[in-house]
Amino acid sequence: NPAHDREIDLSQMDEQDVKSLHKSDPFMYYSIPGVLKASLTLKDVDYSDITSLCHDDSHTSSPPRSQEEVENDAGKVSRRTCVS
């Protein structure tokens, strides 16, 4: 079942796929940075550009990554086991 994979590629998903995660795998859904940020700020999730949901510019604690690493992971989100 793809809903319980440890990693998803948002570039391969559409709005309906992302919304279906909310019920089928809430931990994966809230592992998407754009979804988590929207929920924490009490805003609606913007599904107009699905791949933009995987970027959250507010996290500056991550170590710098090469351009190649960023491009390879451009639409990928890893499933968290605890949402904080």
Secondary structure, 3 states (H helix, E strand, C coil): CHHHCCEEEHHHCCHHHHHHHHHHCHHHHCCCHHHHHHHHCCCCCCCCCHHHHHCCCCCCCCCCCCHHHHHHCCCEEECCCCCC
